[in-house]
Amino acid sequence: MNEKAYKTMTNTGAGSLVLGIILLVTGLAAGVLMIINGAKLLKSRSDLIF
């Protein structure tokens, strides 16, 4: 009985760790892309006409 619970908790912990790493990498990549796009907008702000 305890072994089954241990295996379940191990699998759940590993899954949570993997999900956390994926979310961290995705968030970091999105942040870098937003900074790059913002810099491009600031660089070309004199060319933008409203």
C-alpha positions as CSV (number, residue, x, y, z in Angstrom):
1,M,0.0,0.0,0.0
2,N,2.7,2.5,0.9
3,E,4.8,1.5,-2.2
4,K,1.8,2.4,-4.4
5,A,1.4,5.8,-2.8
6,Y,5.2,6.4,-3.0
7,K,5.2,5.7,-6.7
8,T,2.2,7.9,-7.3
9,M,3.8,10.8,-5.4
10,T,7.1,10.3,-7.3
11,N,5.4,10.4,-10.7
12,T,3.3,13.5,-9.6
13,G,6.4,15.3,-8.4
14,A,8.4,14.5,-11.5
15,G,5.5,15.7,-13.7
16,S,5.2,18.9,-11.7
17,L,8.9,19.5,-12.0
18,V,8.9,19.0,-15.8
19,L,5.8,21.3,-16.1
20,G,7.5,24.0,-14.0
21,I,10.7,23.9,-16.2
22,I,8.6,24.1,-19.4
23,L,6.7,27.1,-18.1
24,L,9.9,28.8,-16.9
25,V,11.5,28.4,-20.3
26,T,8.4,29.5,-22.2
27,G,8.0,32.6,-20.0
28,L,11.7,33.5,-20.4
29,A,11.4,33.2,-24.2
30,A,8.2,35.2,-24.3
31,G,9.9,37.9,-22.2
32,V,12.9,38.1,-24.4
33,L,10.7,38.4,-27.5
34,M,8.7,41.2,-25.9
35,I,11.9,43.1,-25.1
36,I,13.2,42.7,-28.6
37,N,9.9,43.8,-30.1
38,G,9.7,46.8,-27.8
39,A,13.2,47.8,-28.7
40,K,12.3,47.7,-32.4
41,L,9.3,49.9,-31.8
42,L,11.3,52.4,-29.8
43,K,13.9,52.5,-32.6
44,S,11.4,53.2,-35.3
45,R,9.0,55.4,-33.3
46,S,9.9,58.5,-35.4
47,D,8.7,56.6,-38.5
48,L,5.3,55.8,-37.0
49,I,2.6,58.2,-37.9
50,F,-0.9,58.2,-36.2
